């Protein structure tokens, strides 16, 4: 018997394949992150199957047990939304099945990352998915620097509470797309520069967010007068010239000293 990885809708319940529904109806066991959330999906399609709670806090312990169960019965793996393993639990179970000689079957289906990439309007020929960025530290700094310099399109999942912070850490003119609440009632796709997006969402943002970033902008020239003007704006808001210059330099990739010198002369 195989373990079948089943993608589920990322918002709109109609975004599920006929094959996925048949697999869920035929499963002896469905491993899921949240039994209540999966239960609502199954109830919508009038499916009644046994559920096992399988999430990041117990997957290391349950993976071998579920892999062994998949030898004798049909086990389906789902996550709360989208394709399992993609920033969701499931990797340990898939590895356990492979190592135990249990067949793993993966169904195609919804993915917030792929949906956002296509909707972004940015190049898709060289795309890199990074999941959630580290909140702080050297690892975050390294990834942000990579995005500034590498000419790829980067897709990340971001907390609505940290979205503006991340946008402000990118060069000002970086092309981005902020994809919010994809496939849901209040879906929004904002396309523009990092600076424009930061201003647009300055008052806050709600819902699930996918941020698509066009990398390599650190190598592109940024209009110096525009950077100085932005620094002047920060001074007008009450920041010191030194702090305003440092902030504008971080956002644009220009040197803090030259921005500060222009501010002082002004």
N, C-alpha and C positions, 0 to 999 in steps of 0.2 A: 504494500500500500504506500502511496506517496504522501509526503507533506505538501500541501498546496498553499502557496502564498497568494492571498486574495486581496487586491486593492479595493478600497471602499470609497464612497464619495467624499470630496473635501468640503462639501457644503450642500449642494443641490442633490437630494436623494435620488433624482432620476439619472444621475451620472454613474450608473453601475451596469456592467455588461450582463447579457443573458447567461453567459458561461459562468460568471461569478455567482449569480443567483442559483444556478443549478448546482454548483459546487457546494455552496452553503446549505442547500436543502439536502444534499446527499451526505454531508459530513457526519461522522460519528461524534466528533468533538471539534469545537471551534475555540481556538486559543485567541484571547483578545485582551487589550489593555484595560478597558473599563467595561464591565459586564452591563452596566446600565446604558451606556451609550450604544454599544453593539446591540443590546436588547431592543432599543428603540428602532434601529435599522431593521432588524429581523422582524419585529412586530409590524412595521410598515409594509413588509412584503409577505406577511403571514407565514413566517418561517419559525419553527420551534425545534431547536437543537440544543444539546448540552453545551454550556459555556465554561471555560476555564480561564480564570484571571491570570494573565501572563504579562508582566510589565517590567520596567527597568529595575525594580527592587527585588524581584524574585526570579528573573529569567536565568540567572546563573544556576540556581538550584533546580528549576523546573525543566530546563532545556534537555538534560539527559533523559528525564522521565517521559517527556513528550516525544522525544525521538524514538524511544523504545516502544511507546504506544503506537507510533506511526507504522511500526512493523506489521501490526495486526489489524489496524483500523484506519479509516480515512480521517486525517487531521487537517483542518484548515486554519491558517494563521491570518489574522486581520489586525490592523491597528485602529486607532480611533478615527483616523481619516487619511485617505491617500494610500500610498504603497508602503507596506511594512518594510522595515530596515532603513528606509530613507529618513534619517533623523528620528527613527522610531525603534522600539525593541524588535528583535527577531534574528539578529546576526548570530547569536549564540545557538539558537535553535537550528538554524540552517546549517551551521558548522557541525553541530552534534549529529544531525541527520547524515550529512556527507561522510563524516568519519565513521558512522555506524553502517554505512552502505544502504541507507534509506533514500529512495528517489525523492528529489525535490522538484516540484513543478511550480512555475511562476506564471501567473496570469497577467496580461497587460491591463492597464487601467489608469485611474486618475493619479496625478502627481501635482502638487502645488508648485513645485520647483519648475517642472516642464511647462506647465500652464503659464506661469509668470514669464519664463524665458521667451516663449512665443509671443506673448502679449506685449512685451517690453518695447519692441521696435528696435532693439539693439542686435548686433551681429550674433548669430547662433552657430557659426561654423566652428568656433573654438570656445566652448563654454566650460566653466569650472564650478562645481557645486561644493560649497563649503559648510553647509548646514548652519548651525548657530555659531557665531564667533565667540571666542573666550571673552568674558566680561572685562578683563583687565590683564595687565602683565605683559611680559615679553612676547608670549605666543600671539597675543592680539596685535601687538605692534608689528611683528613680523608679517602677519597676514595682511594688515592694512598697507604695509610697505609693498608687499607683493602686488596688491591690487593697484597701487599707484603706478607701478612700473611694468607689469606684464600686460601685453596687448591681448587679453582674453576678456570674455564677458563672464562676470562672476555672479553667482546666484547664492544668496544667503537668506536664512530665516532670521527674523529679528523681532524682539519684543517691542510692542508699541511704546513702552516706557523708555526704551533706549534708542529708538529710531533716529531722533534728531541728533543725539550725541554722536551716533555713528556717521550720519551725513556730514556733520561738522568736522569730522576727522578726515574726510576725503578732500582732495583738491577742489577748490571752489567750482571749477567748470566741468567737473566729471559728469558725463552723461549718465543718468540713472532712470530707473522706473520703480516707483513704489506701488506694489500691487497689494491691495487691502481687501480682505473678505471675498476672495475669489469664489465665483459661482454662487455667492449668496445674494440676498436682497440688496444689501448696501455695497456691492462691489464697486471698487474704485481703482483706476490705474492712472497714476500721476506720472507723466513723462516730462523730463526737463533736466536741469543741472542739479548737482548736489546742493548748491547754494539756494536755488529756487525751491527745491523740495524741503530743505530745512526751514525756509521762511513759510512755505505753505502749511507745514505741519507743526509750526511753532506753538500753536495753542493746544496741541495734543492730538493723539490719534487713538482710535479704538479698533479692536478686532485683531485678526491674525494677519501678519504682514510678511510679504516676501519682497526683498530688496534685490534688484538686478542692477549691476554696476558695470559700466564699460571701463575696463582697466587700461593702463598704459598712459594715463593723462599726465603723469609726472614729467613725461618727456615732451609734452606739448606746451608751447608758450602760453602764459597767462598774461593778459593785459595788465601792465604794472599800474597804470593810473586807476583802473578799476579796483585793484587790490588796495591801493592807498585810500581810495574813496570809502571802501568798506571799513578800513581801519579808522578813518575819521568818524564814521558812523558809530563805531564802538566807543570812541572818545566822547561823542555827543551823548551817549547813553550812560556816561559816568565812569568808564574805565580809564585807567592811566594810559598815557601814550605808549609806555613800555609794554603793558599788558595787551593793549589793542594791537600793537605791532606783532607781538608773539602770536596772538590768536589768528590774525590775518595771514601770517607766514605759514602757520600750521595748515590752514585751509587751502592755501594757494600753491605751496611749494616754493614761494619766493623767500629770499633771505630776510630775517627779522631786522638786521641792522640797517639795510637799505630802506625798508619801510619806516623804521623808527626815525631815521635821518630826515626823510621827507616830511614826516609829521612834525618834527621839532622845527624844521625850517619854516613850515607853514605857520 
